[in-house]
């Protein structure tokens, strides 16, 4: 990059106030980029885009013209936070111009009750677009991990051809190698099971307080994918200071997301108490609590219910976050007390979630999987 281009980039980064005498000329797209950056990051940080939908709509179109999608999404989030434009998301024509991402889905869901029917219809279109993108990214690895783990958890001594565990079959029959034929004649075939009955029950308890918005989005989509696996019985329970069993919406992630109520308080104990009597097969049940563990209810009740669920044989996992950003702020005190109960507390990305579920289905120690993935345990 030549010096002129470097100088131009620094001018765009520092803004108009860094060059009051206009000694650095901007050419071509740089002028348009400077204009949209100034509208967002300069002025007095208040209403630089104006209050009308046409102005914002034009600005949204301009940033998509000048910047790649990840930068567009970042600038949209900055506009919502810095300029207080949440109210503009209630206008259908503006929603259609926005580049959707997970953070935007969370914002739209938090405004659900304020939307008109027309706006809600537009919001569903925007949310379905990002949900389809996320499903495309997550569905295959999650289903592959779950089905492979379920198969391996069920031994099969008389497998069909497509059920043979070739690695194990070859390894255990090496002593039957026939040099003349240069092949192995297996005495015993080993395979993966294909039971049709429910093999595992999965409970997802999702904290829908405002700080957990992205985690709720990912948890909803992943839960719907798991619900489509016939060998799993999946339940989705959302909670704030109240509890809502939303399992009936698991056929459609958009319906499930609109059934949540983002932004409330937190009573984790109430959610765990609700789930506890629903666990019919503790030894075949995986309970995943997705929460930052900031308990607004009584921590001693949460710990008592968790201890009883764990003692009955249920696999209990506490996810502090399920998003792409890593570990959030969380209650270290409750995490430490859950660790005493042998309930691991950690954050993971959506891409790591399939591996976690695979380990849980196979009843491998989650701490071993965490060490393998270099994921730190929080306690």
Number of C-alpha atoms within 10 A of each C-alpha: 5 6 8 10 11 11 14 15 15 12 21 20 12 11 17 17 12 13 12 9 8 11 8 16 12 18 9 7 11 15 13 16 17 17 18 20 18 18 19 21 17 16 12 10 15 15 15 19 22 13 14 9 17 13 12 20 18 14 20 19 14 16 21 16 14 15 13 10 15 11 13 21 21 12 19 23 18 15 22 16 11 15 19 14 20 16 12 17 22 21 17 18 15 18 19 15 16 18 18 20 22 21 16 23 21 23 19 24 24 21 17 20 11 13 19 13 10 11 19 21 13 21 24 17 15 21 25 18 15 18 23 15 12 18 17 11 13 19 17 13 15 24 18 14 18 25 18 16 20 22 20 18 16 14 16 19 12 14 16 13 10 9 16 18 18 14 10 12 17 18 10 15 15 14 12 13 14 11 8 6 8 8 11 15 14 16 11 12 20 21 24 22 20 17 13 8 10 12 18 20 21 23 22 22 27 28 34 28 23 18 18 22 27 23 26 28 27 23 24 28 24 23 21 23 21 21 19 14 14 14 19 19 17 23 23 23 22 24 26 24 18 13 22 17 17 17 18 11 18 23 14 14 24 22 16 20 25 19 16 24 20 26 19 16 18 24 23 31 23 19 25 23 17 16 20 16 9 11 19 10 13 19 15 18 23 24 25 18 23 26 28 27 24 20 18 13 15 12 17 12 15 21 18 14 19 20 17 13 21 19 12 12 14 20 23 24 22 22 23 26 31 27 24 15 11 13 19 15 11 17 16 15 13 20 23 16 15 21 16 12 16 15 21 21 27 24 25 22 16 21 15 17 21 21 21 20 19 23 20 23 26 16 15 12 12 20 17 11 16 19 11 9 13 9 16 14 14 18 18
